[in-house]
């Protein structure tokens, strides 16, 4: 574009005005959230390199004003944020005055930014309701900026003259009045006359050539501005339509449904997938979410009524996403939906809920199946232990309430003979027979591999009373025909009277303990325990827990009872005896805690503890006496017959290579009853490793004297029951004498246990018994007391009168 007047560059003016017109159109059509993007595009357009002229640099910055004094800027307040529009390289080069004051480039640029600021303010406040009137307002602002104030233009010539005269600081309107319009051809409406025709018609007899050229150029500029505004508006509408179509395509392509609900429950928008999941037509008008044709359930089975839904909608607030699980009870089956809810502003400008619906019906079915398998036995389908305890915990106390455990005694043989599948068939058939005998409402469960349990619900008249344990066993133990054989079930039952408020887990444990006790009495036995016996069992369980804890912490002690030579009075060996002092009960007799340790499988740990401490005391005693000294410890039959006993003893001696020379193992006759060859082999292996072996409590079992020929023993200990009768029973003396003589002939050392009187000691001396042990010599003493006694024995000469340790 050429220069209109000398010294008045216009290369920037037309692109700037065109950009402002385009900005006006975009601001009028764009939603609130797109205003910043519209302004940014305006800045980008003005900042592109110009083909001629100095060019404009426009930027959009944050809420803080720029500090560069070379810039001019305008503060723009947008919905939710504040930004600054900055200009570098003044976009207008003007001279003259504005409001009676001189103008410079910075003033003109500042006024231009004020125009933009007003335009944005009118858009944000809603003042731009009519785009044509708003455009006129913009042009008036530009006219004032460029130095010519005027009223609203009547024609495009007037508009062009207004802009151009203001730009050139020269007013055509003041120089020459506007001539009257030329007459129009017949049939031509004034509104149909084009802007081009009006721009090209003569300007009047008083208009100079330059003025006519300016008017024609102004008309062309006005048409360009009009086309630019229309193009910008059309472009924005096309963008919005394409964006809407793209977003609609994305939403409809999702596997999840999307819908928006107002606080009143009306569905404002609904995607096709959401309509499919809800089971309603997608084009249904005025659909109310509270009046869906299906019943809505929560995850725990509660029905969501209209009031509940309305209460939830009333609480909608913008915030984080919340997740809920609901089910639609449709005729084709329940549809489970995971609903993601977020508070948004609805189409009516009011708070609404944006919901995303995900179909989780398959996942829900799989979860239900997994939960069932996690809570039920896979063979019988009955609740497992945890689920059975949970279900029975909800039973209310009643006078006749019971808890019963049925222990399957022949499960192991059936599995060994016929296999796992046969055992499962047997267990299933037995559980089905049990279920058929129980009244309705009885809770059954498989609480362990070989134990079934049941707890009848409180009887409701005229509901039948469940059969008692003994009657139940008579029916359950009838022959059971199976595919592989006919089985005669072997069971034991424990019934716990459960009229008190004991926990279901405790009642079940009591019933299982009663079933184990009944099994020890024989097959197909039932034991019924009341609350008192249940409390005893509970105390026994707690005692076992404390025994386990104290054993793990090494709080059990070992006492030692000496064994002396009957002829010389020398200290020959000692027996190690475990002792336990419970923190609640005090000293607990070995006759009570040893069986408890056997029941709880604590004997391996107890044996190791006694082995280690006996070994240490034996070495210390040997050093004090100046000769080899052994300490003996008792082995139970269960320990001797356990599969890993020999391995555990060998491992101990590997860690303590000298232990075989200081230890002696005592076994009872009871350990020989079930497997004499096996026990003989084990003892022989241990004896070959250097350990001494003693047969304890001889005479109390069922073994004959001939057993001594098969056992590799170094020592025979006569039971105290024989020693007690030596004073008054001649027959007892004859038997004891025979045992002593036989042992001497077999080169086995004989020890008499339980010597308590001098008369018994004299009788044993007359029988040529080798060694004696008992209260007459010394009671079992602690480690400290034992070492004091050893010092006493070493301080006096040995001899017949030195059996008792000297008092210190």
Secondary structure by P-SEA (a helix, b strand, c coil): cccccccccccccaaaaaaaaaaaaaaacccccaaaaaaaaaaaaaaccccccbbbbbbbbcccccccccbbbbbbbcccbbbbbbbcccccccccccccccccaaaaaaaaaaaaaaaaaaaaacccccaaaaaaaaaaaaaaaacccccccccaaaaaaaaaaaaaccccccccccccccccccccccccccaaaaaaccccccccaaaaaaaaaaaaaaaaaaaaaaaaaaaaaaaaaaaaaaaaaaaaaccccccccccccccccccaaaaaaacccccccccccccccbbbbccccccccaaaaaaaaaacccccbbbbbbbbbccccbbbbbbbbbbbbcccccbbbbbbbbbaaaaaaaaaaaaaaaccccccccccaaaaaaaacccccccccbbbbbbbcaaaaaaacccaaaaaaaaaaaaaaaaaaccccbbbbbccccbbbbbbccccccccccccaaaaaaaaacccccccccccccbbbbbbbccccccaaaaaaaaaaaaaaaaaaccbbbbbbcaaaaaaaaaaaaaaaaaaaaaaaccbbbbbbbbbccccccccbbbbbbbbbbccccccccccaaaaaaaacaaaaaaaaaaaaaaaaaaaaaaaaccbbbbbbbbccccccccaaaaaaaaaaaacccccccbbbbbccccccccaaaaaaaaaaaaaabbbbbbcccccccccccccccccccbbbbcccccccccccaaaaaaaaaaaaaaaaacbbbbbcccccaaaaaaaaaacccccccccccccccaaaaaaaaaaaaaccccccccccccc
